[in-house]
Amino acid sequence: MSVKEDMQEMLNSLKRERDELRVQINLLQKEAREEWDELDDTWHKLRVKVNDVAEESGEVGSDVFAAIKLLGNEVKTGLKRIKRTL
C-alpha cells in the first residue's frame, strides 16, 4: 500500500468508529431521557406523598414511612444510573 492509501484507510477506519459512536451516543441520550421521564414521575409522586404526610397531624405509620423511603431510594438510584450514563 502507498502512503496515500494508508492515510485513506486510516480515515475510513476512524470514520466508521466515529459513526458507530455517534449512533451509540444518540441511543444513550434517548435511554437517559426515557429514564429521566420515568424518574421525574416518581419524584412527583414522592413529593405528593411527603406533602400529604406533612399536612397530617401526629404519627406517621411505619408502612407509610417505608413506602416513602422506598420511593426516595428509587429516585436516588435512578439519578445515579443517569449520571453514570452521561
N, C-alpha and C positions, 0 to 999 in steps of 0.2 A: 504494500500500500504506500501511496505517496503521502507526504505531509498534509497536502490539501485534503485527501481522502480521510486521513486520520482525524483532522480537525472537524471535518463534516460529520464523521461518525461520533465524535465526542459531543458535538452539538445535538445530533439526533438522540443520542442516549440521554443527555441532560433534559432535552425537551420532553421525552417520554416520562422521565421521573417527575418533572415539574408538572406535567399534565395529570399524572396519577395523583400527586399530592394535592393538586387543586380540587380534584373530584372528592378526595377523602376529607379535605377541609370543609368543603360545602356540605358534605354529609354530616360531619361532626357538628357544624353550626346548626343544621336542621334538627339533629337529635338533641342538641343542647337547648334549642328553642322550645322543642316539644316538651322536654323535661322541665324547663323553666315554667311553661304554661301550667303543667300539672302541679308543680310545686307551688306556684302562685295561688292556685285554687285551694290547696291545702293550707297555705299561710292564712288566707282569708277565713277559712273555717276555724282555724286555731284562734285568730283574733276575736271572732264572734263568740266562741266558747269562753275564752278568757274574760271578755267583757260581760257576758251573761253571768258568769260565776262571780265576778267582782261586784255586780249590781245586787246579787242576792245577799241576804244577811246571814250571819252565822257561819257554821262549819261547812266546809266543802267535803263531800263524801269522798272516800278513798277511791271509789270506782270512777268518779268524775275526774279527780285529780290524775288518776292513772291514764285515762283517755286523753286528757290534755297533754300530759307528759309524753305519751306515745306519739301524738301529732307533732309535738315540738321536736322530738327526736327524728321523726320522718323529715321534717323541714331541714333540720341540721345536716342530716345525712345527704339529702338531695343537694343542698348547697355545696357540700364538699365534693360530690360527684361532678357537679357542673364546673367547679373551679378546676378539678383535675382535667376535665375535657378541654377547657380553654387553655 
